[in-house]
């Protein structure tokens, strides 16, 4: 389990996306992040943070049919993967 409590909202989302994609081998989309981060941040905060992470080029996404509807699936952009992996490794050891 990863202790995200010390991270900013931006990094909480990045670590969650990284963990699902690279460690657990599954996909991440908005409603899944909202369920996972419930109590830590609101849906609006998650949405705004995702927009910022897209603008900064830290995350990337593509449209895919998931749970019977089209949704945008997120992953860490290639250039940011080493940075996010380092953070993930630090907080997962804590």
Rosetta blueprint (number, residue, H / E / L):
1 X L
2 X L
3 X L
4 X L
5 X L
6 X L
7 X L
8 X L
9 X H
10 X H
11 X H
12 X H
13 X H
14 X H
15 X H
16 X H
17 X H
18 X H
19 X H
20 X H
21 X H
22 X H
23 X H
24 X L
25 X L
26 X L
27 X L
28 X E
29 X L
30 X H
31 X H
32 X H
33 X H
34 X H
35 X H
36 X H
37 X L
38 X L
39 X L
40 X L
41 X L
42 X L
43 X H
44 X H
45 X H
46 X H
47 X H
48 X H
49 X H
50 X H
51 X H
52 X H
53 X H
54 X H
55 X H
56 X H
57 X L
58 X L
59 X E
60 X E
61 X E
62 X E
63 X E
64 X E
65 X E
66 X E
67 X L
68 X L
69 X E
70 X E
71 X E
72 X E
73 X E
74 X E
75 X E
76 X E
77 X L
78 X H
79 X H
80 X H
81 X H
82 X H
83 X H
84 X H
85 X H
86 X H
87 X H
88 X H
89 X H
90 X H
91 X H
92 X H
93 X H
94 X L
